């Protein structure tokens, strides 16, 4: 289970590689990098769910400062070497042409926006949320502030390494394209979407050898050290459930108000999640195999079931039964639903004329947005009839009785559902994955001055939204990974 590639060290630029290792370990490089990241964190590039169009909403203004900060901080890349393209004002694309135009380019992506901070909580932050404070204490070295991890560390890291290479007259054979969006935290509708369209028009479909974006990290699990590049991404869909009925005074209430009917529907929905089937072609099956094969403390009974499951369906179901008891694992394998927003009523003695809720779904790799819609439509059908409601689900009239008491409507909450991403192959003959795996191992060894490989590269799955959703036509091999050692994590 889970064969591993060998560490992949450069054989063409050996002297440069050795020189870089010395530089990366120096105090001067540490302080320079800390300063660059700290400056980036201090610019509050927050994005909000209700952000208006670029150029019309004043809350985009900090992104002007951030763009200028990058232009002034990475002068070799920006001013002397790469072609820089501004996409929809704040999206940045750097194109560093390689010497061999016959080799497919590499696409590295990231984003500059961060999750907002409630101003009312600023006083409770120590240090402040946009301080970029560097704490060099005995317990470790930490840089504090919103975005210091997600995703300015990755963005600044990419630019710093490229700038350092160019400062030593490095000329790549392969063209490098860096693409940085600015609204990933609100689904990338104006940023990554525009960048994806630009790159598609300029380079064409399947024009990149590999795409690498933020995602999995390095974790210590079951007695082993694992790097978890995600090879797929769950789908995403927010469903709005809305019940409408006549209002009135609460002194003469109906058996069920709109809120009561909505509550019954939400209970039904939570108690009947979509069914799942643990399959051998699932990214999480490969993930579990890697943990079993290379985690010394992995449970013996689970390891044996996974070993036998390669050829035995009975063993596969036994492994499934054990693995799905692990909450975090089950959440990644299955389509999840979470009721996250609810609203209804305006006064305690007035019947609510409408009530609504929004249910967030993260869609399993082997499912689809349509399957989620079909599941929801069927699940709530008999309740709509029981409450005498006309029923419209996703612009289709399921039944419509003019004499009904009210109506139930299911809809796409924001009009931006995303299908699960295609699964990137990881076999021993799949060069992009082997290239990434070998590079992760070599980097891990070099940074820690290790003489032998002690990290396992395990394919994984990402449940959140990232830029690759808009870049999928550009590269058949997409990975989501940050080379960040997160230490001990929740196992599985």
N, C-alpha and C positions, 0 to 999 in steps of 0.2 A: 504494500500500500504506500502511496505517496512517494514515488521516486524523486530524488533530489538532483538538481544540476550542480556542477562544480562551481566554486568561486571563479569569477571571470575578471582577470586582471588585464590591463592594457598590454599589448605587445608591440604597438607602434610608437606610443608616446611614453615609454618607460621613464625616461629622465623627468619629463613634465609631471607624471604621476607621483614620482618620489618627491619632487620639489613641492608639489601641492600638499602632500601629507605633512610635510614639515611646517608649511604655512598654516594649514588648518589647525594644527595643535599649538600654535603660538599664542601668547597673551595678546599680542598686537592685533591679530585677526579676530580673536574673541571680542575684544573691546570695540573694534570697528563694526563687527556684525551686530553686537548689542546696540550700538549707537544707531545703526540703520533701522533695526526693528523697532527700537524705542521711539524714534521719530515718526515711524509709520503708525504706531499704535496711538500716538498723541493726537492724530488727526481723526476726529469722530465721524467716520464714514458710515453712519447708521442708515439702515433702510427699514421702512415701516410698511405694514400691509396696505395702507391707503396712499402710498406714494403716487403723486401725479406724474405726468409726462416729463421727461428730461427737458429742461429749459423753461418749464412752467411752474415747477414746484421748488420753492426756495430751499427745501431741505436737501437738495442735491448739491448745494454750494460747497460743502466740505470736500467733495470729490474733485473740484478744481484745484484745491490746495494739495490733495494727494497726488494728482497727476503731475503738478509742478514739482512736488517733492521727489518723485521718481526721476523726472527729467534732469534735475540738478544733482541727484545722488549717484546716478549711473551714467556718467558722461561719455565714457568710451563706447558703451553699447548704443546709447541714444544718439550721440552726435557724430561719431566717427565710423561706425561699422554697420549697424543694422538699419534696415528700413523700418520706420515706425509709422503705423497707421492708426488714426483715431477713429473708432467706430461708435456711432451714436454718442458723440461727445466724450464720454468717460471710459469707454471700452478701449483697451490698448492692445495692439498686435505688433510684435516685433518679429521681423523676418531677417534671419541671419543666413545668407546664402552660402551653401556648401560648394566645394570644388567639383563634385561629381553630380551632375544633374540627373544621372540615371538611377541614383539611389533615392528611394522614397524618403521624404522628410519626417522629422520627429516633431510631435505636437505636445508642448507642455502647457498646462492651463492652471488657472487659479482665479481668485476673486478678491476684490478690495473692500467689499462691504462687510459690516458686522451687525449682529443682533443688537437692537436698541437697548438702552438702559433707562429705566424709569427715573426721571430727574428727582422724584421724591425720595429715592433710595441712595442718592449720591453720598449723603453723610454717613451711610452705613458701610461704605466700601473702604477697606484699608488694604493697600493704598487706593486712591481714587481710580475710577474705571478707565480713564484715558490718560493716566499718568505715565505709562511706559516705564515705570520704576523698575530698576534692576537691583535685585537683592542677592548679593554675593555673600552668603553666610556659610557657616560650618556644615549645615545640613544639605546644602546644594546651591545651585545657581538658578535663579528664577527671574523671569521678566513678567511683570504684572500688567494687566490691562486687557480690555475688550479687543479681540482680534489677534492677541499675541500668539494664539494657537490657530484659530480658525478665522481667516486663512492667510493672515499677513506673514506668518512665519514661513509658509511655503512660498508665497509670492516673493518675499525679500530673499529667501534662500536661493531660489532659482536665479534671480537677477544678480545676486552676489557672486555665485559660482561662475556664471557666464562672464560677468565683468572681470573676475579674477583671471579666467582663462584668456580672455582677449587682451588683458594687460601683459600677458606673456607671449603674445604673438601667435596664439593658437588659431588655426584655420581649419574648421571642420570640413570633412569630406561630405557629410550629410547636412542638408539644410535643416536649420532649427527654427521652429515657429513657436513663439511664446504668445499666449492669448489670455488676457486678464479681464474678466467681466466685473460688473459693479453692482449687481442686484441678485446674487445667488440666494441670499437669505429670504428673498420673496419670489423665488422660482425662476429668476433669470429672464423674465419676459422682455425686458428692454436691453439687457446686457448680453448675456451668453447667446440669446436668440439672434440678436443682430450680428454678433461676431460669427456665429455658425453660418449664417446666410452669406456673410462676406467671404469667409474662407471657402465655402462651397462654390461660390461664383468664381473665385480666383484659382482654386486648385482642382476642384472637381471631386466627384465621389470616389471613395476608397483611395484617396491620393496620399494618405499618410501611412507610414509603416506601423506607427504605434501612437497612442494617445495616453498621456499620464496626467491624472488630476488628483486632487486631495481625496483621502479616503482612509483605508486601513492603516494601522500603526504596528509597532513592535510590542509584544506583550509576553510576559512570563506566565506560562500556564502548564499545569500538570508536570512540573519539574523540568520543563524545557523552555527554550526561548524561540518564539515564533514571530515571523513577519507575515502580516495578513493583507496582501494586495487583493482588493476586491475585483473579481472578474465579471461581475454582473451587478445590476442595480434593480431594486424592487420598483414596481410602478407606484404611482401616486394618484389619489383621487379623493376630492372632498365632495361629499353628498349633502345637499340641503333637503331636510324633511320639513314640510310646512303644512299645518292644519288650519283651515279657516272655517268658521261657523258663526251664526248670529250672536250678537252681544246681548246685553240686558243687565238687569240688576241681580246681584248675587243672592238676594233674599228668596228668589224663586229659581234655583239653579237646575240645569239639566242633570241627568245621571252622570254625564262626563263632560267637563269643560274641554276646550281645545288643549289646555295644558294636561289634563288628565288623559285624554286620548293620545297625545304625543308621548306622555310618560309610558303608557302601555306599549306603544310602538318601540320606544327605545329599549325597554326591558326585553321585549321579544328579540330585538336586533342583537343586543349584547349576549343573550342566551343561545343564539343560533349562529355562530360564526361560520364562515365558509369552510367546507371540508378540505382537508389536505391529504396528500399522499406523498410519502417520503420516497423519492426516486433516485436511481443510481446516477442519472445525468444532472442531478441538482448540484449547484456549487457547494451547498452545505453538506452534501454527502461526501464530496472530496475533502472538504474542510474537516469533517469528523474523522475521516480516515487518516489524515495527516496528524491530528492530535493523538489518535490511537497508536500510530506507528512510531511517533517521535516524542511522545510525552511519557516519561518513565512512571509517573504516578497516575496515568490514565486508568480508570477502573477496569479490572481484568475481564469481568463478565461482558462489559460493553465492547472491549477490544476484540474478544473472541467472536462476538456476534457480528461485528463489522468485518472481521476477516472472512467469516463464512458467508457473509451477505453478498460477496462478490459474485457467487454462483448460486446461492440459495435464497429463494424468495421468502422462505419461512424465517431464515436468520435475519433477512432484511426487515421483516415486520417486527421481529424481536428487538432489533437495534432501534427501530423507530419508536417502539413503546418506551424504551429506556431514555432515548435522547429527548423525546418530546416532554418528558417530565422536567427538563431544564428550561425554565421560562425564557431565558434569552435566546436559546437555540430555537425553541418553538416559534418565537416571534419572527425570526429571520426566515424560517422555512415556510410559514403560513401567510395568508392574507389577513392582516390585522385590521381591526376597526376600533376607533376611540371616539366617543362623544365628547367633543371639545368645546362647543359653543351652544348655548341655549338661551332663548329669549321668548317672553310672552307676558301679556298683561301690563296694565298701566296703573291700576288702583285696586286696593284690597276689597272693595265692595262692588266692583264692576266686572261682569263676565268678560274674559279675554276673547276678542274676536279672532285673534290668530296667535299661534305659537309656532316657533321654529327651532330647529337644532341643526348643527353641522357635524357630520361624522367624517373623521379622517381615516382613510384607508391607505395602507402600504401593501401593495399587491405582490403576491408571490411570483417568483421568476417564471413559473409555468402557467400563470393565469393571465388575465387581461382586464381592462376597464369594462369591456362589455360583459364579462362574466360577473363582475361586481354588480353592475346595473341589473342584470337578470336575477341574481340572487336576491337583491333588495326588493325588486318588483314583486317577485313571487312570495317572499317572506311576509310582506305587509298586506297582501291582497285580501286575505280573509278578515283582517282587522278593519280595513276600509269598509268592507261589506257589513261587518258587525256594527260599526258605528254609523252606518247609513251615509257614507261619504262618497261623492264622486271621486274617481281616482285617475290621476294623470301622472305617468312615470316617464320622465325624460322625453317629453314632448309627444308621448303616445297616450291616447285615451284608452285606459284599461276598461273602465266602464263609466258611463256618465248618465245618471238618472236626474232629470230635471226636478224631481221631487225630493232629492236627497237633502239631508240636514246641513251638509257643508261639503268641503272638498279636501282631499289629501293630494299634495303635489311633491314628487321627488324630482330633483334637478341637480345639475352640475353647479356646485356653489360658486365657482369662480370662472368656469369655462376653460380650465387648463389642466385636465387630467393627462397623466403621462403613462404610457405603456411600460412594462418592464423592459430593461435593456437586453439586447442579445447577449448570450453567454460567450465570453472570450475563451477559445480553446486553450488547454494547458498541457497537452500531451508532450511526450519527450521529443516529438518531431515538430512541435509548434515553436518556431524560432523566437518570436517576440516574448513569449512567457519565459523561455529559457534564458534569453538575454537579460530580462528584468531580474529573474531569480539570481543569476550569476553575479549581476552587478550589486544587488542587495547584499549578498554574502561577502563579496570583496570589500564593499564599503564598510560593512559591520566589522570585519576582521581588521581592516586598516585603521579605523578610528580607535579601536581598542587595543591595537598592537598585538592582536592574537596571531598565533602561529598556525592554528587550525580552525576550521569552520565549526562553529557551535550554534548556528541558527538554522531553523527550518523555515522554508518559505511555503506557506500554506494558502491556497486560494480561499477567498472568502466572498462575502456578499454585503452590499451596502444598502441600507434602508432609507437613507436620506436623499434629498435632492442635490445634485451637483451639475456642473456645466456639461458633462458628457451627454446629457439628455438631448442637448441641441447639436452635438457634434458627432452623433452616431454614424451619419452618412460619410463622414470624412475618413474614418479608420475602422477596419474590421476587428482590430485588436485594441481594446480600451481597458485601461487599468486605473484603479483609484487607490492611491497609496501615498503616505507621507512617511519618510524615513525618520520616525520619531519613536524613541524608546519610552513607552508609557509605564514601564515597570510591571507590577502585578495587576492583573485585571480579573474581573469576574470570569470564571472558567466557563468556556463555551461562549 
